[in-house]
Amino acid sequence: MTEPPQQILPPHGTASALRDPGSTPSRTGTHPGAPARTALAKVPEITAWFWVAKVFTTGMGETASDFLVHTLDPAVALALGGVGLAGWLVLQFAVRRYVAWVYWLAVVMVSVFGTMAADAVHVVLGVPYMASAVFFLAVLLAVFGVWFRTERTLSIHSVDNRRPELFYWAAVLTTFALGTAAGDLAAYSLDLGYFASGLIFAAVIAGAALAWWRHWIAAIPAFWFVYILTRPLGASFADWTAVGADRGGLGWGTGVVTLVLAVCTAAVVARSSAAGRKS
């Protein structure tokens, strides 16, 4: 997987920029020097609910993509995914602040289209999963590099106007494609299967969370590292529940799993929004 993004940052003058986790509270409050989340922020607070919703949307994107590709002509499915993504991003850019249902539906469309794009690179173009993972990692590091040089931070809670929002969604889309390639690399190329791959990604995420808790890595690199890995985490377990026993799964089907994850995502987003209004 990708190394923490601090490698692309200048070695001086970045301590406070790296310290902010995208408004994730520390054990005793906001990290010293971290910029506060503004009222015009276009992204949600980074709480446990955020991560649960992220995992659900990544799993839903995986199974929804598979369902559409196997139900429709793959080219038609890819076109519909691209149109849906473009439409929801236009709406996301049009609103002036974070609106839960707009933001999370945009994430869902990123998940669906990112999965289709990564799969197309392998299936249509014949690019090995390792090569596509390296390619998407290089693209992501380039996005991070330009974003940091322009904004002097990779904190997602600096996303309160058009320019950082463009960088943010470019990074999000690339992380989904990278995560898809990484998940397929583990499940297929390394022959680990879906369930074992999910357990491995969960263990790596737990290790990154511990490293952040112990202050061994800075908060922003930790955030983006975990953000990338939640993609193959959710997709691995979603695939495991969807595929048949001949592929090591539970055989629930991509349509059923997509519907279940959609309901779970809606419930989590509604719960987190309610909690945010009370705070």
N, C-alpha and C positions, 0 to 999 in steps of 0.2 A: 504493500500500500504506500501511499504518499507519505513523505516525511513532513513533519510539522512545518507550516509555511514560513517560520521565522528565517529559514535559510535564504529567502529572497529579499529580506529586509536589510537595510544598512545597519552596521554594527554599532552605530552611535546615535543617540538622541531618540531611541525608539522605546524606551522602557515604559513610559506611560501609555503609548499606543498599543503595545503588546499586552499590557496588564488588563485592559478592558475585555471582558468576555462577551461583549454584545449585551450588556446590562444584566448578566447573570449575577445574582447576589452572591457575595462570599459568605463565609460562616458568620461574619459579624457585620454584614452590610455590603455596600458597594466597595469595590477595590479602590484603594487610594489612587487618585489621579485619573480615574476612569470617567469619561464624559457621561453626563446624565442623559437618559433617554428623553428626547424632546416630545412635546405634545403632537408634533407633526411627523413623528417617526412612522415609517411605512411598514414596519415589521413588528411581530409580537414580542412580548416579554419572553425571555428564555427561562422557562420554568420546567418542572417535570412534565407538565401537560404538553408543552411544546415538543419535547422529545417523544412522548407517546404518540402524538399526532403525526410527527415526522415519520416514525416507524410504520404506522398504519398507512400513511399515504404512499410510502415507498413500496410496501407490499401490494397495495391496491393498484399502483401503477404497473407493477410487474404482471399481475394476473389479468388486469384489464387489457394491457397490450397484447398478451397471448390470446385472450378471448377474441379481441377484434381481428387480429391477424389470421386466426384460424376460422373465423366466421365470415369475414369479408375477404376480398382480394387484398393481398398484402400492400400493394401500391395504393389502393383506395384507403386502406386503414391508415397508412403512413400520411397520406394527404389530409385525411380527416383529423388525425392527431396534430399535424402542423397547423391547420386552420384553427382548431380548438385552442392550441397553445397561444397562437398569435392573438386570438380574440380575447382570451382572459388576461393576457399581459397588457393589452391595450386598456382594458378596464382597470387593471391594477395600477397602471400609470395614471389613469384619469382621476382616481380618487385622491384626496388630499392628505389622508392619514390612513392608519391601519384600520381596515375593515375586515373582520375575521373571515367571513364567508368568501369575500373576493380574494383575499390573500391565499387561503388554503385551497380554493378551487384552482388558482393559478399554479400552486405547488403540485396538485394532482395532475394537471395537464403537463407540467414539466416532467413529472414522473412517467406518465404514459408515453410522451413523445421521446424523452430521453432513452427509455427502454427500447422503443422502436428503432431509434437512430443507432444505438449501440448494437442491437441485434442485426440490423441491416448491414452494418460494416462487416460483421462476421459472416452472415449467411449469404448476402448478395455479392459482396466484394471478396469474400474468402480470406479476410484478414484474421490471423490468429488472435485469441483473446489476450495473450501477453502483449502483442504489438499494439492492439487497440487500447489496452490499459496504459501502456507507456505513452501513446499518442495523446490520450485525453489528460493524462497527468501533466504532460508538457504544456498543453493548452491551458490547463487550470493554473499552473505556475506563471504562465505568461499573463493571464488575467489578473492574478494577484499582484504581479510585479507592476503592471500599468496602474492598477487601482491604488496601490500604496504610493507610488511615485506621484500620482495625481492628488490623492486625498490625505496622504500621510497617516492613514490608519486603515485597518481592515475590519474595524468594529462594525457589526451590522447595525448598531444603533446610531451610526452616523448617517444612516440611510433616511434622510428627511428631505431630499430634493432630487431632481431628475438625474444629475450626473452620477452620484454614488448609487442610485437605484439601478441604473443601467449596468454598472459594474457588478452589483449584487446579483442581479438575475442572470447575467452572463456566467458568474461563478456558480450559482445554483444549478443552472442547466448543465454545466460541465461536470459538476460533482455527481449528478445523477447518471450521466453517461459513463463516467469513470467508475462509479460504484457498480453499475450494471456489468461492465467488462470485468471488474475485479471479482464480482460474485460468480459469474460464469467461469472465470479462470479457476476459481477454487472448486466449484462443483464439477466442472467437466474436465478441464485440462489437468488438474491435480487429482481428479477422480475422488474427491472427498464426499460427494453427494450433498444434497440440500441441507439435511438436518445437521450433519457434522460441520458444514461450512457455517451455518448459522451460529452454532455453539462457539466456533473459533472467533467469528467476528464479535460476538457478545463478550468473549473473554478479552479481546484486544481493546474493546471500548471500555470495559471495566478497568483495565490497566491504565488507559489514558485518563479516565476520571480520577483514579487514585493518584496518578502523577500530578494532575492539576491540584487536587486536594492537598498534596504534600508540597506544593509549590516547586516541583521539579521542572515543570514546563509552564510557560506563560499561558494566559487565559485565551487569547485570541487564536494562537496556533492549536491549542487543545480543542477549542470550539470547532474549528474547521476540520480538524482531523476526525473528530467524532461525527461531525455532520456528513463527511464522506462515507464513513463506515456504516452509518445507519441505513444507507441505501442497500448494500448487499445483505445487511442483517435482516431488514424487513422482507426483502425479495426472497432470501433463502428460505425463511420459514413460510412465506406465502406459497412459494413453489412446492415446498414439502407437503403442505396441506392440500394442494390442488392436484398434483400429478398422481398417477396410479401407482399401485403397489409394485408394478414391474419396474418403476423408476425410483422406488424407495419412498413413495409418498403415501398419503392417506386417501387419495382418490376422491376428494370432495368436488373437484371440477373448478375451472377458472371462473366461470360465471358465478357460482355460489360464493366462492371465496371473495371475489370482487364485491359482491353485494354485502356480505358480512362486514368486510373492512370499510366499506362506504358508510354503513350505519355506525360502526365503531368510531370512525373519524368524525362524523357529524356530532356524535355524543360528546366526544372529548373536546372538540372545538367549542361546542355550546357550554360545556362545563368550565373550560378555561376562561371563556368570555364572561361568564357569570362571576367567576372568582375575581377577574380583573375589575369589574364594575364595583364590587364590594370593597376592594382594597383602596 
